Every structure is written in structure tokens, then in C-alpha cells.
């Protein structure tokens, strides 16, 4: 039976992630879920709900507030043939266990000459929901900078379930960044990707999706900014600018073919990134497209995101530095005027 023959349901992201994990745990007894409040509570956002009841405390483990300890435990479990999924409640807290992430999980396959796999999924939540400087980061640019890690950030329920399956099955370590704002949304809030098949499927890591075709400008974005970019593009269409929106979905590996093919048609690129702009995804993406297509292939290139400041506690100030539909529309209009 193909996916298109399966009757889909409308579920939210936390339900989709929990379902994806359950199916992978049913298929492989070596898959474990470990972290703070993942068992009894079912995760702070509900994305591990029902797993304790289904698989018991030997495979779904609540831990103390000890990120360094249970991340290190995941390293040992992976070396012993298990496939641990560890939940770091907020991405901001990974700094506590970064030693295990970038010196062990990311490097052991390389340092072992490929003899030791690290099938670890680091499941965490990023994004801005008015939670101030220490709880409102995305940080995918940080992890993408570290060789050895795959980094993904889906924007909707369908992709979240499928990419979680692909992450669990991967023999490479994967940082799976959910968006806090999207986790709080209902299925009815999603204009795409809310119809999720009940059966198992995967969305390959490293594949982008064109969520809105267009001919005048390419917007490359991901995670929580995708819906804002689509909304802005619809308004821009009424003002004569036809915007193509690409949901990157995966940062490492990055789908250069989809991005470059789009930019080759539109001759214009705007990168929208909720992460910090400095030394991050936006600069890498722009440089990579120029390297592949050449300077003469583009009439316009620009980026829009956090200018490089900690996220303020006041929601009004957060909104001033984080991309939303209104600010993306303004960036589109600047791009249109510059072409």
C-alpha cells in the first residue's frame, strides 16, 4: 500500500512526533527514549505521550536534571548497539552537555575510522515564544557548524513524523529541533502538512520542499518561519511579486539542488532565518548558492533574521527582531525594489 492510499488524519506536531517514535520503537526494540519528563509526563510538549505505557520504564526513562549524564549514557548505549533518542527539553540547555555532543557523539564515528556508529537522536525544542534570552534560541546554525552531526528542523506534522522516523533509522547522529511555537499549535492551525498517515513512513533527511511555487523571488527558510513566509508571499502576490517558498527541512545535509534550481529560475534569493544571522545558516546558504551558480546568476540576494542580539523577555521586543509575516513582507518588497 502506498502512502497516497492511506487515509490521513489531522494531528498536531507533538502527536505526530509521538506516533513516529512509537512506530519506530515497535519496529526495533533497540530504540530507547531518555530524558527529563519524557516518561510519566509524556514530555513537556506531549511529544513522548503514551510511550511509557506502551513500552515500560526499561525503554522510556525519566532522568534527573542531568543533561551531561544522560547524554553520556546515550553515547555508551549507541556504542553497544542501541538507538537512543534523548530529549533535551529546550535547545538552550544543550550547552550543559555540549562536550558529549561535539566531542563524543559527533566525532566517535570519524575517530573510529567508521567502525563505530552513533545512531543517537538529540530531540529538542527551539524557537521564540516569549521566553527570554535563555529559553528562546534555535541554534541550528551552531550544530550545523559541527562536523559529524545531521541537523533537521521540520515545520509541520507530516514532516515531523516522517523525519523523526528517518532520524531514528539513521546510523549518523541527528539533532532534531522542534519549534516550541509550532508544538503549541493545533492541527487546524496548519495550512499544509497537517494530514498525517497512520502507518509508518519516512521523509528523507536532506530533502527540501517547495511549499509555494513562484517565479520572481526564492525564499529559503525553515521551521517556524515557513508559515510566515507563505503568508507574506500570498500578500506579495497581490502586489505583483510572485514568491517561491522553500522549506529547507534539513540543514545538514542541505538540499542544494532544490535551492539552486529555484534560484536559477527566479534569479533572486532571500534567506529567512529565526536563528542568529552572524556566522550562520543564512551566510552559508547564500555563499553556497553563489559558489554553485556564479555571481552572474542572481539579480538580488538578501537575508532576514535575528540581527545578533539575545532575545528580549518582552514579547513586543522579541517581535521586533524575530521574522514574522509582516517583517518578511517588508523584506520581499525591498527585494522587489532592488531587482
DRENZAZA-56430 format. One record per atom (N, C-alpha, C): residue in one letter; x, y, z. Coordinates in steps of 0.2 Angstrom, whole numbers, padded with zeros to 4 digits, always signed. Example, Ala and Ser with C-alpha at 12.3 -4.5 7.8 and 13.67 -1.06 7.14 Angstrom:
A+0066-0028+0039
A+0062-0022+0039
A+0066-0016+0039
S+0064-0011+0035
S+0068-0005+0036
S+0064+0000+0039
END
This chain:
X+0004-0006+0000
X+0000+0000+0000
X+0004+0006+0000
X+0003+0011-0004
X+0007+0017-0005
X+0004+0022+0000
X+0008+0027+0002
X+0006+0032+0007
X-0001+0036+0004
X-0001+0037-0002
X-0007+0040-0005
X-0013+0036-0004
X-0013+0030-0003
X-0019+0025-0002
X-0021+0025+0005
X-0017+0028+0009
X-0019+0028+0017
X-0023+0034+0019
X-0028+0033+0022
X-0032+0038+0024
X-0029+0042+0030
X-0027+0049+0028
X-0023+0053+0033
X-0028+0055+0039
X-0025+0058+0044
X-0029+0061+0049
X-0025+0068+0051
X-0029+0073+0053
X-0026+0079+0055
X-0024+0079+0062
X-0018+0079+0064
X-0015+0079+0070
X-0010+0084+0071
X-0008+0086+0077
X-0003+0091+0078
X+0004+0089+0078
X+0009+0093+0079
X+0016+0091+0079
X+0018+0086+0084
X+0016+0088+0090
X+0018+0083+0096
X+0015+0076+0095
X+0008+0076+0093
X+0005+0069+0092
X+0009+0066+0086
X+0011+0069+0081
X+0015+0066+0075
X+0021+0063+0077
X+0025+0067+0082
X+0032+0065+0084
X+0031+0059+0088
X+0026+0059+0093
X+0025+0053+0097
X+0023+0047+0094
X+0019+0048+0088
X+0017+0042+0084
X+0023+0040+0080
X+0027+0044+0078
X+0033+0042+0074
X+0038+0038+0079
X+0039+0040+0085
X+0043+0037+0089
X+0040+0030+0091
X+0033+0030+0092
X+0030+0023+0094
X+0031+0018+0089
X+0030+0020+0083
X+0031+0015+0077
X+0038+0013+0076
X+0043+0017+0077
X+0050+0015+0077
X+0052+0011+0083
X+0049+0012+0089
X+0050+0008+0095
X+0047+0001+0094
X+0041+0001+0091
X+0038-0006+0089
X+0042-0010+0084
X+0045-0006+0079
X+0049-0010+0074
X+0056-0012+0076
X+0059-0009+0082
X+0065-0010+0084
X+0066-0010+0091
X+0067-0015+0095
X+0067-0015+0102
X+0074-0011+0105
X+0078-0010+0100
X+0084-0006+0102
X+0083+0001+0103
X+0077+0004+0101
X+0076+0011+0101
X+0074+0013+0108
X+0077+0017+0112
X+0075+0019+0118
X+0074+0027+0118
X+0070+0029+0123
X+0068+0036+0124
X+0071+0038+0131
X+0075+0043+0131
X+0078+0045+0138
X+0078+0053+0139
X+0076+0055+0145
X+0076+0062+0146
X+0072+0064+0152
X+0072+0071+0153
X+0068+0074+0158
X+0061+0074+0157
X+0056+0071+0161
X+0049+0071+0160
X+0047+0068+0153
X+0050+0063+0151
X+0048+0060+0144
X+0044+0054+0146
X+0044+0051+0152
X+0040+0045+0153
X+0033+0047+0156
X+0033+0048+0163
X+0027+0049+0166
X+0023+0055+0163
X+0026+0061+0162
X+0023+0067+0159
X+0022+0066+0152
X+0025+0062+0148
X+0025+0062+0141
X+0028+0068+0137
X+0033+0071+0141
X+0036+0076+0138
X+0033+0083+0139
X+0037+0088+0140
X+0034+0095+0142
X+0029+0097+0136
X+0030+0095+0130
X+0025+0097+0125
X+0021+0091+0123
X+0021+0086+0126
X+0017+0080+0125
X+0020+0076+0119
X+0026+0076+0117
X+0028+0073+0111
X+0031+0066+0112
X+0031+0064+0119
X+0033+0057+0120
X+0027+0054+0124
X+0021+0056+0123
X+0015+0054+0127
X+0013+0047+0125
X+0011+0043+0129
X+0009+0036+0128
X+0015+0031+0127
X+0021+0033+0127
X+0027+0029+0126
X+0028+0024+0132
X+0028+0027+0138
X+0029+0024+0144
X+0024+0018+0145
X+0018+0019+0144
X+0013+0014+0144
X+0014+0009+0139
X+0016+0010+0133
X+0017+0005+0128
X+0023+0001+0129
X+0029+0004+0132
X+0035+0001+0131
X+0038+0000+0138
X+0036+0003+0143
X+0038+0002+0150
X+0044+0006+0152
X+0046+0006+0158
X+0052+0010+0161
X+0058+0008+0159
X+0059+0002+0156
X+0066+0000+0153
X+0068+0003+0147
X+0062+0005+0143
X+0064+0008+0137
X+0062+0016+0136
X+0058+0018+0141
X+0056+0025+0141
X+0058+0028+0148
X+0064+0031+0149
X+0067+0033+0155
X+0066+0040+0157
X+0063+0042+0163
X+0064+0049+0166
X+0071+0049+0169
X+0074+0055+0168
X+0081+0056+0171
X+0080+0062+0176
X+0085+0062+0180
X+0086+0068+0184
X+0088+0074+0179
X+0088+0080+0182
X+0091+0086+0178
X+0098+0085+0178
X+0100+0081+0173
X+0107+0079+0172
X+0109+0078+0165
X+0109+0083+0161
X+0110+0083+0154
X+0116+0079+0152
X+0122+0081+0155
X+0128+0078+0154
X+0128+0071+0155
X+0125+0069+0160
X+0125+0062+0162
X+0121+0058+0157
X+0115+0060+0156
X+0111+0055+0151
X+0113+0056+0144
X+0116+0061+0142
X+0119+0062+0135
X+0125+0057+0135
X+0129+0057+0140
X+0135+0052+0140
X+0132+0045+0140
X+0127+0044+0144
X+0124+0037+0144
X+0122+0035+0137
X+0119+0040+0133
X+0117+0038+0126
X+0123+0036+0122
X+0129+0040+0123
X+0135+0038+0119
X+0136+0030+0120
X+0136+0028+0127
X+0138+0021+0128
X+0133+0017+0125
X+0126+0018+0126
X+0121+0014+0123
X+0122+0013+0115
X+0123+0019+0112
X+0124+0018+0105
X+0130+0014+0103
X+0136+0015+0107
X+0141+0010+0105
X+0140+0003+0107
X+0135+0002+0111
X+0133-0005+0112
X+0127-0008+0108
X+0125-0004+0103
X+0121-0006+0098
X+0114-0004+0099
X+0112+0001+0104
X+0106+0003+0105
X+0105+0010+0100
X+0099+0012+0100
X+0097+0018+0096
X+0093+0023+0101
X+0097+0026+0105
X+0094+0031+0110
X+0091+0037+0107
X+0085+0039+0109
X+0083+0046+0107
X+0083+0050+0114
X+0087+0055+0114
X+0087+0058+0121
X+0084+0065+0120
X+0080+0067+0125
X+0076+0073+0124
X+0080+0078+0129
X+0082+0084+0126
X+0085+0090+0129
X+0079+0095+0129
X+0076+0096+0134
X+0069+0099+0134
X+0069+0106+0130
X+0074+0110+0131
X+0074+0116+0127
X+0081+0116+0124
X+0082+0118+0118
X+0089+0118+0114
X+0094+0122+0118
X+0092+0127+0122
X+0096+0131+0125
X+0100+0127+0131
X+0097+0122+0133
X+0100+0118+0138
X+0106+0113+0136
X+0107+0113+0129
X+0112+0108+0126
X+0119+0111+0128
X+0120+0117+0130
X+0126+0120+0132
X+0129+0116+0138
X+0124+0113+0142
X+0126+0109+0148
X+0130+0103+0146
X+0128+0100+0140
X+0131+0094+0138
X+0134+0094+0132
X+0137+0100+0130
X+0140+0101+0123
X+0146+0097+0122
X+0149+0095+0128
X+0155+0091+0127
X+0154+0084+0124
X+0148+0081+0127
X+0146+0075+0124
X+0144+0075+0117
X+0141+0081+0115
X+0138+0081+0109
X+0143+0082+0103
X+0148+0087+0104
X+0153+0089+0099
X+0159+0085+0099
X+0161+0082+0105
X+0167+0078+0106
X+0166+0071+0106
X+0160+0069+0107
X+0159+0061+0108
X+0154+0059+0102
X+0148+0062+0102
X+0143+0059+0098
X+0145+0061+0090
X+0147+0067+0089
X+0149+0069+0083
X+0155+0066+0080
X+0160+0065+0084
X+0167+0063+0082
X+0169+0056+0083
X+0165+0052+0087
X+0167+0045+0088
X+0167+0041+0081
X+0162+0042+0077
X+0162+0038+0070
X+0168+0040+0066
X+0170+0046+0066
X+0176+0048+0062
X+0183+0045+0066
X+0183+0046+0072
X+0189+0044+0076
X+0190+0036+0076
X+0184+0033+0075
X+0185+0025+0075
X+0186+0023+0068
X+0187+0027+0063
X+0188+0025+0056
X+0182+0022+0053
X+0176+0024+0056
X+0170+0022+0053
X+0167+0015+0056
X+0171+0013+0061
X+0169+0006+0064
X+0164+0006+0069
X+0163+0012+0072
X+0158+0013+0077
X+0153+0019+0075
X+0147+0016+0075
X+0141+0021+0073
X+0139+0025+0079
X+0135+0030+0078
X+0132+0034+0083
X+0125+0035+0082
X+0121+0030+0082
X+0114+0031+0080
X+0110+0035+0086
X+0112+0041+0087
X+0108+0045+0093
X+0104+0050+0090
X+0098+0051+0092
X+0094+0057+0090
X+0094+0061+0096
X+0096+0067+0095
X+0095+0073+0100
X+0089+0077+0099
X+0084+0075+0102
X+0077+0078+0101
X+0076+0084+0106
X+0075+0090+0103
X+0075+0096+0107
X+0070+0101+0104
X+0069+0106+0108
X+0064+0112+0106
X+0067+0118+0106
X+0067+0122+0100
X+0069+0129+0100
X+0064+0133+0098
X+0066+0140+0096
X+0061+0144+0094
X+0059+0149+0099
X+0055+0154+0097
X+0053+0160+0101
X+0046+0160+0102
X+0045+0160+0109
X+0038+0160+0111
X+0037+0165+0117
X+0041+0170+0118
X+0041+0175+0123
X+0044+0172+0129
X+0050+0168+0129
X+0053+0165+0135
X+0060+0168+0136
X+0061+0174+0134
X+0068+0177+0136
X+0074+0174+0133
X+0079+0177+0135
X+0086+0175+0131
X+0088+0168+0132
X+0087+0165+0138
X+0090+0159+0139
X+0085+0153+0137
X+0079+0155+0134
X+0074+0150+0133
X+0071+0151+0126
X+0074+0155+0122
X+0071+0157+0115
X+0076+0157+0109
X+0081+0152+0109
X+0085+0151+0104
X+0083+0146+0099
X+0086+0146+0093
X+0085+0140+0089
X+0092+0136+0088
X+0097+0139+0087
X+0104+0136+0087
X+0106+0131+0082
X+0101+0130+0077
X+0103+0125+0072
X+0110+0127+0068
X+0111+0134+0068
X+0117+0136+0065
X+0123+0133+0069
X+0123+0133+0075
X+0128+0130+0079
X+0130+0123+0078
X+0124+0119+0078
X+0125+0112+0077
X+0127+0110+0070
X+0125+0114+0065
X+0127+0113+0058
X+0134+0115+0057
X+0137+0119+0061
X+0144+0120+0061
X+0149+0115+0063
X+0146+0110+0067
X+0150+0105+0070
X+0150+0099+0065
X+0155+0097+0062
X+0156+0091+0058
X+0154+0084+0061
X+0150+0080+0058
X+0148+0074+0061
X+0140+0074+0063
X+0137+0079+0063
X+0130+0079+0065
X+0126+0081+0059
X+0120+0077+0059
X+0115+0079+0055
X+0110+0084+0059
X+0107+0089+0055
X+0103+0094+0059
X+0096+0095+0055
X+0091+0094+0058
X+0084+0095+0054
X+0080+0099+0059
X+0075+0102+0055
X+0070+0107+0059
X+0064+0107+0055
X+0059+0102+0056
X+0053+0102+0052
X+0048+0107+0054
X+0043+0109+0049
X+0039+0114+0050
X+0031+0112+0051
X+0030+0106+0050
X+0023+0104+0050
X+0022+0096+0053
X+0016+0094+0054
X+0015+0087+0057
X+0018+0082+0053
X+0016+0082+0046
X+0018+0077+0042
X+0026+0076+0041
X+0029+0081+0041
X+0036+0081+0040
X+0039+0079+0047
X+0036+0081+0053
X+0039+0079+0059
X+0039+0072+0060
X+0033+0069+0059
X+0033+0061+0060
X+0038+0058+0055
X+0038+0060+0049
X+0042+0056+0044
X+0050+0057+0045
X+0051+0063+0047
X+0058+0065+0048
X+0061+0062+0055
X+0056+0061+0060
X+0058+0058+0066
X+0060+0050+0064
X+0056+0047+0060
X+0057+0040+0058
X+0064+0040+0055
X+0065+0044+0050
X+0072+0044+0047
X+0077+0045+0051
X+0076+0050+0056
X+0082+0051+0061
X+0083+0045+0065
X+0078+0042+0068
X+0079+0036+0072
X+0082+0030+0068
X+0081+0030+0062
X+0084+0024+0057
X+0091+0026+0055
X+0093+0032+0056
X+0100+0034+0053
X+0105+0032+0058
X+0111+0029+0055
X+0116+0027+0059
X+0121+0033+0061
X+0119+0039+0058
X+0123+0045+0060
X+0119+0049+0065
X+0122+0053+0070
X+0118+0056+0075
X+0114+0062+0072
X+0108+0063+0074
X+0104+0068+0071
X+0102+0073+0077
X+0102+0079+0076
X+0099+0084+0080
X+0093+0086+0077
X+0087+0084+0081
X+0080+0085+0078
X+0077+0091+0082
X+0077+0097+0079
X+0074+0103+0083
X+0067+0104+0081
X+0063+0103+0086
X+0056+0105+0085
X+0055+0113+0087
X+0050+0116+0084
X+0049+0123+0086
X+0044+0123+0091
X+0045+0127+0097
X+0041+0127+0103
X+0034+0130+0101
X+0034+0136+0096
X+0028+0139+0094
X+0024+0134+0090
X+0027+0130+0086
X+0023+0125+0082
X+0020+0119+0086
X+0024+0117+0091
X+0022+0112+0096
X+0015+0114+0099
X+0014+0121+0100
X+0009+0123+0104
X+0003+0124+0100
X+0003+0123+0093
X-0002+0124+0088
X-0006+0118+0087
X-0013+0119+0086
X-0017+0113+0084
X-0017+0111+0077
X-0019+0105+0075
X-0018+0103+0068
X-0022+0108+0064
X-0027+0111+0066
X-0031+0115+0062
X-0028+0122+0060
X-0022+0123+0064
X-0018+0129+0063
X-0013+0129+0057
X-0012+0123+0054
X-0008+0121+0049
X-0011+0121+0042
X-0009+0125+0037
X-0011+0126+0031
X-0008+0121+0026
X-0003+0117+0028
X+0000+0112+0024
X+0003+0107+0029
X+0003+0101+0027
X+0007+0096+0031
X+0003+0093+0038
X-0003+0095+0038
X-0007+0093+0044
X-0010+0086+0043
X-0011+0083+0037
X-0014+0077+0035
X-0008+0071+0036
X-0009+0067+0041
X-0003+0063+0043
X-0006+0055+0042
X-0003+0051+0038
X-0005+0044+0038
X-0003+0041+0045
X-0008+0036+0046
X-0007+0032+0052
X-0001+0028+0052
X+0000+0025+0046
X+0006+0020+0046
X+0013+0023+0046
X+0018+0019+0046
X+0025+0022+0046
X+0027+0024+0039
X+0031+0029+0039
X+0034+0032+0033
X+0040+0036+0035
X+0044+0038+0030
X+0049+0042+0032
X+0050+0048+0027
X+0052+0054+0029
X+0054+0059+0025
X+0062+0060+0025
X+0065+0058+0019
X+0072+0058+0019
X+0076+0064+0022
X+0081+0063+0026
X+0085+0069+0028
X+0088+0072+0022
X+0089+0078+0022
X+0092+0081+0016
X+0088+0083+0010
X+0081+0083+0011
X+0077+0085+0005
X+0073+0091+0007
X+0073+0096+0003
X+0069+0102+0004
X+0062+0101+0001
X+0057+0105+0002
X+0051+0105-0001
X+0049+0112-0003
X+0046+0113-0009
X+0044+0119-0012
X+0036+0119-0009
X+0035+0124-0005
X+0028+0124-0002
X+0024+0129-0005
X+0027+0134-0009
X+0023+0138-0013
X+0027+0140-0019
X+0025+0138-0025
X+0029+0139-0031
X+0028+0147-0033
X+0034+0149-0036
X+0034+0156-0038
X+0039+0157-0043
X+0039+0163-0046
X+0044+0165-0052
X+0048+0171-0051
X+0047+0175-0046
X+0051+0181-0046
X+0056+0181-0040
X+0055+0178-0035
X+0059+0178-0029
X+0059+0171-0025
X+0065+0169-0024
X+0065+0162-0019
X+0066+0164-0012
X+0062+0162-0008
X+0063+0162-0001
X+0065+0156+0002
X+0071+0155+0005
X+0073+0149+0008
X+0073+0150+0016
X+0069+0145+0019
X+0068+0146+0026
X+0066+0139+0029
X+0064+0139+0035
X+0063+0133+0039
X+0060+0134+0045
X+0057+0128+0048
X+0054+0128+0055
X+0048+0133+0055
X+0048+0137+0061
X+0043+0141+0062
X+0042+0147+0057
X+0047+0149+0053
X+0047+0154+0048
X+0043+0152+0042
X+0042+0146+0041
X+0039+0144+0034
X+0032+0147+0034
X+0028+0146+0039
X+0021+0148+0038
X+0021+0156+0037
X+0025+0159+0041
X+0026+0167+0040
X+0028+0168+0033
X+0032+0165+0030
X+0035+0166+0023
X+0029+0165+0018
X+0025+0160+0019
X+0020+0158+0015
X+0014+0164+0015
X+0013+0166+0021
X+0008+0171+0022
X+0010+0178+0019
X+0016+0179+0020
X+0019+0185+0017
X+0019+0185+0009
X+0021+0179+0006
X+0021+0178-0001
X+0014+0179-0004
X+0009+0177+0000
X+0002+0177-0003
X+0000+0185-0003
X+0002+0189+0001
X+0001+0196+0001
X+0005+0199-0004
X+0011+0197-0005
X+0015+0200-0010
X+0013+0198-0017
X+0009+0193-0018
X+0007+0191-0025
X+0002+0196-0027
X-0002+0199-0022
X-0007+0204-0024
X-0004+0211-0026
X+0003+0211-0024
X+0007+0217-0026
X+0012+0216-0032
X+0010+0211-0035
X+0014+0209-0041
X+0021+0206-0041
X+0022+0203-0035
X+0028+0199-0034
X+0027+0192-0032
X+0029+0187-0037
X+0027+0180-0036
X+0033+0177-0033
X+0032+0175-0026
X+0037+0172-0022
X+0037+0164-0022
X+0042+0161-0023
X+0043+0154-0021
X+0046+0153-0014
X+0042+0149-0010
X+0045+0147-0004
X+0047+0140-0003
X+0053+0140-0001
X+0056+0133+0000
X+0057+0132+0008
X+0054+0126+0010
X+0055+0124+0017
X+0061+0119+0016
X+0067+0122+0019
X+0073+0118+0019
X+0072+0111+0023
X+0069+0111+0028
X+0068+0105+0032
X+0074+0102+0035
X+0079+0102+0032
X+0085+0099+0034
X+0091+0104+0033
X+0095+0105+0038
X+0101+0110+0037
X+0107+0106+0035
X+0108+0100+0038
X+0113+0096+0037
X+0111+0089+0036
X+0111+0086+0030
X+0113+0089+0024
X+0108+0093+0021
X+0110+0098+0017
X+0106+0103+0014
X+0105+0102+0007
X+0099+0103+0005
X+0096+0101-0002
X+0098+0106-0007
X+0105+0107-0009
X+0107+0112-0013
X+0104+0112-0020
X+0102+0106-0022
X+0099+0105-0029
X+0092+0109-0030
X+0088+0108-0025
X+0081+0111-0025
X+0082+0119-0024
X+0087+0121-0020
X+0088+0128-0019
X+0091+0131-0025
X+0096+0128-0028
X+0099+0131-0034
X+0095+0131-0040
X+0091+0126-0041
X+0086+0126-0046
X+0081+0131-0046
X+0079+0133-0040
X+0074+0138-0039
X+0077+0145-0040
X+0083+0146-0037
X+0086+0152-0038
X+0088+0153-0046
X+0090+0148-0049
X+0092+0148-0056
X+0086+0151-0060
X+0080+0150-0058
X+0074+0152-0061
X+0072+0159-0059
X+0072+0160-0053
X+0070+0167-0051
X+0075+0172-0051
X+0081+0170-0051
X+0087+0175-0051
X+0087+0179-0044
X+0084+0177-0039
X+0084+0181-0033
X+0083+0177-0027
X+0086+0178-0022
X+0086+0174-0016
X+0086+0178-0009
X+0081+0176-0005
X+0080+0179+0001
X+0080+0174+0006
X+0085+0174+0011
X+0085+0169+0016
X+0082+0171+0022
X+0077+0168+0025
X+0074+0170+0031
X+0075+0165+0037
X+0078+0167+0042
X+0081+0163+0047
X+0080+0166+0054
X+0076+0162+0058
X+0075+0164+0065
X+0081+0164+0070
X+0086+0160+0067
X+0092+0160+0071
X+0096+0166+0070
X+0102+0167+0074
X+0106+0172+0073
X+0109+0173+0066
X+0109+0179+0063
X+0112+0179+0056
X+0120+0178+0056
X+0123+0181+0061
X+0130+0181+0061
X+0133+0174+0060
X+0138+0172+0055
X+0141+0166+0055
X+0137+0160+0055
X+0131+0161+0052
X+0126+0155+0052
X+0123+0153+0046
X+0117+0150+0046
X+0114+0146+0040
X+0113+0151+0034
X+0111+0157+0036
X+0110+0162+0030
X+0116+0164+0026
X+0122+0165+0030
X+0128+0166+0026
X+0130+0160+0022
X+0130+0154+0025
X+0132+0148+0022
X+0128+0147+0016
X+0121+0148+0016
X+0117+0146+0011
X+0118+0151+0005
X+0119+0157+0006
X+0120+0162+0001
X+0126+0161-0002
X+0132+0160+0002
X+0138+0158-0001
X+0138+0152-0005
X+0135+0147-0003
X+0134+0140-0007
X+0131+0141-0013
X+0126+0145-0014
X+0122+0146-0020
X+0126+0150-0025
X+0130+0155-0022
X+0134+0159-0027
X+0140+0154-0029
X+0143+0150-0025
X+0148+0146-0027
X+0146+0141-0033
X+0139+0139-0032
X+0137+0134-0037
X+0134+0137-0043
X+0131+0143-0043
X+0128+0146-0049
X+0132+0152-0052
X+0137+0155-0048
X+0140+0160-0050
X+0137+0167-0049
X+0141+0172-0048
X+0138+0179-0046
X+0133+0181-0051
X+0134+0180-0058
X+0130+0182-0063
X+0123+0179-0063
X+0122+0174-0059
X+0116+0171-0059
X+0110+0174-0055
X+0112+0179-0051
X+0107+0182-0047
X+0107+0190-0048
X+0101+0192-0048
X+0100+0199-0048
X+0099+0202-0041
X+0097+0198-0036
X+0096+0200-0029
X+0098+0195-0024
X+0101+0196-0019
X+0102+0192-0013
X+0102+0196-0007
X+0098+0193-0002
X+0097+0196+0004
X+0096+0191+0010
X+0095+0193+0016
X+0094+0189+0022
X+0090+0193+0027
X+0086+0189+0031
X+0082+0192+0036
X+0081+0188+0042
X+0083+0190+0048
X+0083+0186+0054
X+0085+0190+0060
X+0087+0186+0065
X+0089+0189+0071
X+0096+0193+0070
X+0096+0199+0071
X+0102+0203+0069
X+0108+0201+0073
X+0107+0197+0079
X+0113+0195+0083
X+0113+0198+0090
X+0107+0198+0093
X+0106+0200+0100
X+0102+0195+0103
X+0103+0194+0110
X+0099+0189+0114
X+0092+0191+0113
X+0088+0186+0114
X+0080+0188+0113
X+0078+0191+0119
X+0075+0197+0119
X+0072+0200+0125
X+0066+0197+0128
X+0065+0198+0134
X+0060+0195+0138
X+0053+0198+0136
X+0053+0204+0134
X+0046+0207+0132
X+0044+0205+0125
X+0038+0202+0125
X+0036+0200+0118
X+0036+0205+0113
X+0035+0211+0114
X+0035+0216+0109
X+0042+0217+0106
X+0047+0217+0111
X+0054+0217+0109
X+0056+0211+0105
X+0054+0205+0107
X+0055+0199+0103
X+0053+0200+0096
X+0047+0202+0095
X+0043+0203+0089
X+0047+0207+0084
X+0051+0212+0087
X+0055+0217+0083
X+0061+0214+0080
X+0063+0208+0083
X+0069+0205+0080
X+0068+0198+0077
X+0063+0195+0078
X+0061+0189+0075
X+0057+0189+0069
X+0059+0186+0063
X+0054+0186+0057
X+0047+0184+0059
X+0043+0188+0056
X+0036+0186+0056
X+0033+0188+0049
X+0026+0187+0048
X+0024+0188+0041
X+0025+0195+0039
X+0024+0200+0044
X+0024+0207+0042
X+0031+0209+0040
X+0036+0207+0044
X+0043+0209+0043
X+0046+0205+0036
X+0043+0199+0035
X+0045+0196+0029
X+0043+0199+0023
X+0036+0201+0023
X+0033+0205+0018
X+0037+0211+0016
X+0040+0215+0021
X+0044+0221+0020
X+0050+0219+0017
X+0053+0213+0019
X+0059+0211+0016
X+0058+0209+0008
X+0052+0206+0007
X+0051+0204+0000
X+0050+0211-0004
X+0047+0216-0001
X+0046+0222-0005
X+0053+0226-0006
X+0057+0225-0001
X+0064+0228-0003
X+0067+0224-0008
X+0067+0217-0008
X+0070+0213-0014
X+0067+0215-0020
X+0060+0216-0021
X+0057+0218-0027
X+0059+0225-0029
X+0060+0230-0025
X+0063+0236-0027
X+0070+0236-0029
X+0074+0231-0026
X+0081+0231-0028
X+0082+0228-0035
X+0077+0224-0037
X+0079+0220-0043
X+0078+0224-0050
END
